[in-house]
Amino acid sequence: MSAARPFTTLRTLAALAALPLLLTACGYGSESSDDDQKSEVAAGAEKLSADEVRIGYFPNLTHATALVGVEEGLFQKELGGTTIKSSTFNAGPSEIEALNSGSIDIGWIGPSPAINGYTKADGKNLRIIGGSASGGVKLVVNPDKIKSKDDLKGKKIATPQLGNTQDVAFLNWIAEQGWKVDAQSGKGDVSVVRSDNKVTPDAYKSGSIDGAWVPEPTASKLVADGAKVLLDESDLWPDKKFVITNIIVSQKFLEEHPDVVEAVLRGSVKTNKWINANPDAAKASANEALKKLSGKALPAEVLDPAWKSITFLDDPLASTLDSEAEHAVKAGLLEQPDLKGIYDLAPLNKVLKAEGAAEVDDAGLGTE
C-alpha cells in the first residue's frame, strides 16, 4: 500500500446520504451501547482539575487498551480522585456525536471516523492525541472456492460498511490488482458486499459470501467456521504497522483540563506497557471486560488468534492515517481533505519522555 492519506467531504449525494453509516464500529457480536459505568475512587485520593472524565470506546479487542485499562484500574490510578465515567459504543459516528455533544471527553476510535469527524467540523471539534492499536485485519476466504488471490475475481467478499476503514483498504487493494469495482455499489470484477460484522459469520456459513476483509475477532470467528486466511493486511504496510485505533479528545476538554488528559494518556501508556509485558493476563482481562459489557466472553479458538494479530502501541502511526485517507480519495469516496492540525501529540510526548520512551511523530499533521 502507498503511504499517503487525507479526507474532507463525500463526493456524491449518494455518499452523503450514507454518511451516518459510513464509518462504523469494527466489533463482533456486541450489543452494548452507551453502557455508562463509573470507576471506584480510592478513599482520600486527590482530584485533578475535573471531578470526572467521560471516556468512550468499543467493546472490541482492538480497543483493548481501554478495556484493560479500565478493568485493571490502571487509568483510575493515574487520575487519583477524578472519577472515570465510561460509555461503550457500537459505531464510530455515535461516538463522534457523543464527543461533539459533550457526552464524552476522550475516546478510543478507528481512523476513518476520526478523520470524518474532524473534517465535518472543519477541524474544530477533536484532536488525535495518541495511538492504541495496530493490525488485526485479515482477508479470510472459503478455501473450497478461493485458493489464491486470482480466484477472488467473480466472488463475493464482505466488508463491514461502505466507506469504513476495512472497506477503503479492500477497495484500494482491489485497485492495486488492476481490477475494477464501483465503490458505491460494490459491483465489478469482485463483488464487495457490505455486511455488519455481527451477521457476517452467518452470511459465510450460508454461502451468501465467499470471504471477508474484516477486523478481529470477526476474522478469527470466520476461521473457526472453516475459512482460511488469504492475506493479513499488516503485510501490506511498512514495518507491518498501520493504525486501527486512535485516542481522540474534545478540543474544549483538552484546553480546560490538560492535567486530566495527561493522566489518561499516562494510564494508556502504562496499560500498553502492561499488556505487552503480560499478554496472557491482559488477554484474559480484555475478555473479562467483554463478558461484562456484552454478556458473553470470546471462546479460546477465536480469542487466541485474534489477540496475536493485534499490536498495542502508543504511536498513532500518523503517516498511515494519512495514507488511509488518500486511499478513500482514490476510491472516489471522498475528496481531498486538509488534515493539518488533526494531531496534538505534545501531551503524549511529555508522558513518553517521562517514561523514558521515544517520542512519536505527527507526520506533519500536527497543530504547529
Secondary structure, DSSP 4 states (H G I P E B T S, - for coil): --S-----SBSSHHHHHTHHHHS----SS----S--EEPPPPTTPPP-SSSEEEEEE-SSGGGHHHHHHHHTTHHHHHHTTSEEEEEE-S-HHHHHHHHHHTS-SEEEE-HHHHHHHHHHTTT-SEEEEEEEEEE-EEEEE-TTT-SSGGGGTT-EEEESSTTSHHHHHHHHHHHHTT--B-TTT--BSSEEEE--TTTHHHHHHHTS-SEEEEETTHHHHHHHTT-EEEEEGGGGSGGG--EEEEEEEEHHHHHH-HHHHHHHHHHHHHHHHHHHH-HHHHHHHHHHHHHHHHS-PPPHHHHHHHHHTEEE-S---HHHHHHHHHHHHHHTSBPPP--TT-B--HHHHHHHHHTT------TT-B--
